[in-house]
């Protein structure tokens, strides 16, 4: 998912440099959304890993 966020960010930068403001804004919005979803997913899996690890180790 971070790969797609980076792709959309690059598209936004290139489109902005070429003067395509609408496309750049849309691509930047999509990149921001994908990045936020990826961070939330990462934090969720870290929390699940910590709680599962504690349950397996008995601490």
TALIN-V865880 format. One record per pair of residues at least 24 apart in sequence whose ideal C-beta (glycine too) atoms are under 7 Angstrom apart, sorted by the first residue. I is the first residue (numbers start at 0). J is the second residue. If there is no record, write none. Layout:
# TALIN-V865880
I&J + I&J
This chain:
# TALIN-V865880
0&33 + 0&36 + 0&37 + 1&37 + 3&33 + 4&30 + 4&33 + 4&34 + 4&37 + 7&33
